Amino acid sequence: MKKYKFIKISSSKKIRYLINKYKKKPYVVFLHGFMSDLEGDKPKKILNYCNKKKIGFLAVEYSGHGKSSGKFTHGNISKWTKEVKILIKKIIKKNKFILVGSSMGSWISLNQFKFFHNQILGFLGIGSAPEFLENLIWKKFNKKMKKEIRKKGIYHLKHGNYEYPITYQLIKDGRKNKILNKKITSRIHVTMIHGKKDEVVPVNYSKKVLKVFKNANKKLLIIKNGDHSLSTKRNLNKITTELDNIAFNSI
């Protein structure tokens, strides 16, 4: 059974999260992607894995996403990072945990190392997209698009069947959250999973993440026919297999 809960982190902000009942064990912390939520297949699959292994699970839904309060256009990497930090402190407390970040969730995960360096046992990235705002959005905007976002503060970016409201404050905040030039010295197991047919985030982003970790036991798994979401049954099984490898070597 899924246990969605809400936590009030300020007078105007309620964050939705998902946990299981194993509170005194190491945890797996799942962080979703940009404009995603906790209704997807990945949190469900990882929750089932944690229940089976009798370890803790926490998934956080950032403000402006899903059923959490707040407007999406008011959010940014700094705010979402802070919300995750607050929930880890309140729920996981001093317990150890493994981070699992999907797409933008990998960026938010990498930001947690500066707060929880000694508690993080391992990291699994799925279609990782650190610094995507500058490199995959802003740099691809033409002059007209850049002019509009500077003038109006927002640009509605159409991509496939989706429309993303990209705010100028979001782009500027992304620049304050550079992570690929940092070094993380944790001696942990780090695995990046990336679809070879990912048309949203190139595979080299996962390679860039691995370079951040100086002393980790590193692995890159490229899934031949995988897309960005990696949500087919087969790919979800691969994700939990890799998570199990990290857990086996860390817990």
N, C-alpha and C positions, 0 to 999 in steps of 0.2 A: 504494500500500500504506500502511495506517495504521501509524504507529510510536508505540504507547503505551509510555511509560516511567514509572518511579517514581523519586522523589528523596526521600531521607531528610532531613527538615528539623529533626528532634529525635530523641531516643532512642526516643520512642514514636510518632512521626508520619511516615508515608510518603504523599506526594502523587503522584497519577497525573497525567500530562500527555501531550500529543500534540504532536509537532513534525514538521517535514519536514527536508530535507537542506540547505536554503539558509541557511547559518549566518552568512555575512558580508554579508548584505543587510539592508535595512530589513525589519522584521517586521510581521505582523498578529497581535495578541493577542486571542483570543476568550475571553470570560468568560460562563459560563452562568448560568442563573437558579436560584431557590430550589428546593431538592430536585430539581434536574435533574442531568445528568451529561454525559459526553463521547460518549455513544452516539447522540445525536440527529442530526437531519438538518442542522442549522445548522453545527456544527463540521465535519461531513463536506463540506458544500458549500463552506465557506470554505477548507478545506484544499485541495480540488481547484482552487479559484480561485488560491490562492497557488502551487501547483505549476505551474499553467499560466503564471503570470506570472513564475515563478522568483524569488519573494520568500519570506522566512522566515515561518514560522507557529508559533505557540505557543498551545495551549489548556490551561487549568488546571482541574483538578477539585478543588474545595475539600474539606477534611477533613469526614468524615461524609457525603459525597456519593459516589455511584457506587462505584468500587473503591478510593478513597482511604481511608486508615485513620481511625480516630476515630469517635466517636458523633455523629450529627447534633445531638442535644440538647445537646451540649457546645459546639457552634459558635456563632459570632455574627459580626456585620459586621466588628468589629475584628480577630478572628482570621483570617477569610477574606481580608480586605484585606492583612494581614501576610503570609499565605502567598503571595498573588499577587506582592507586593513582593519576597519572597525568590526566587521562581522567575524573575522578570524580571531581578533582579540576577545570578543564577547562570547563566542561559541566554542572555538577550539582551545582558547586560553593558552596553556603551556604545552599542550600535546604536540607531538611531531606530526608532520603531514607531507603528502606528495601533491604537487600542483599538476593539474591537467588543464591546459589552455587551448581553446579552439579559436583559430584565426586571431582576431584582436585580443581574445582572452590570453594568448601567449604573451602579448605586450604587457597586459595588466599583471600576468604572472611574474614576468621578469622584474617588474617594479616592486614586487613583494619581497625580493631578496634583501633589499636594504633595510627592511623592518624585521624579517624573520629568518635571517641567515642561519641561525643555529637550530631552528625548528624544521627547516625544509629538508626532507629525506630524498627527494627526487623530483624530476620535472619531465612531463610528457607534453610535447607540443603537437598540435594537429593543424596542418595547413597554416603554420605560424605567420603572423603579419605585423611584426613590430615596425614602427615608423611608416606604416602604409599611408598615412594621411599626407605626408610630404611627398613621398616617392611614387605612390600609385594613384594619387588623386591630384594634388596641387601641381606637380610637374607635368601632368597630362592636360591640365586646363589650358585653353588657348587664351589670348589676350582679352577677348570679349568676355569670357567666363570669369576671368580674374577681376576684370573691371566691375562686373555685376556683383560679385561676392564682396568686393571692397566697398561698393556703394550701398548695397542693400543689406549686407551682413549675412546673406544666405544665398546659396545656389542649389536648386533642385536638380540633382544629378540623376539622369535616367540610365539604368543599367539592366538590360534584359527586361523582365517584367516588373522590376522594382524601381522605386524612386527614392533616392536618399537625400534628405535635407542636410546639406553640408554647410555648416556655419563657419564664418571667418574666425570666430573665437576658438572653434574646435581645431582648425588648422594651426592657428598660432600656439595654442596650448600643446599640440603635438610636438612642436619644436622644442618645448621645454622638457619633453620627456624622451629625449634621445637615449637609447639604451645600447645600440649596436657598437658604440665606441667605448663602452664600459667593459670592465673585466670582473667576472664573478669567480671567486676562488674556491667555492664549495667542492668538496670531494664527494660527489654524489653521482647517481646514474641519471643521465639525460638522454632522452630519445625523442627524435623529431620524425613525425610521420607526415608525408606529403604526397598528394596525388600527382602523377606525371602529367595528367591531363587537366590540371588545375588552371583554369583560364582567369582566375581572379587574382591569385597571389603566386608569383613564380617560385619554383622549387629552391632557387638560390637564397630565398629568405630563411628557410630552415637551415641552410648551410651557414648563413651569417650568424644565426642564433648560436650554433654549436661553437663558433669561434669566440663567443663571449665567455664561454666556460673554459678556464685555463687548466683546471685539475680534475675535471669530471671524467667519468667513464661514458664516452659518447657513442651514439648510434644514430644513423640516418636510414630510415626505411622509406624508399620511394615505391608507391603503389602504382603499378603499370597502367591500369585503366582507371585509376582514381581521379575524381574531380575535386572541387574545393571542399565540399561538405563531407565527403567520405562517410555517408550515412546508409549505404546499403548494408544488408545483414552481414555479408562477408567482410566488409571493411570495418564494421562495428566490432566484429569478432577479433579482427587484427588489432584494433585499438585496445581491447581488454587483454589480449595476449601480451602486448607490449607493456601495458600497465602492470600485469601480473609479474612480468620479468623484473620490473623496477621494484615492485613491492617485495618480491621474493629476496632480492638482493639488499633491501633497505630496512625492512621491518624485522 
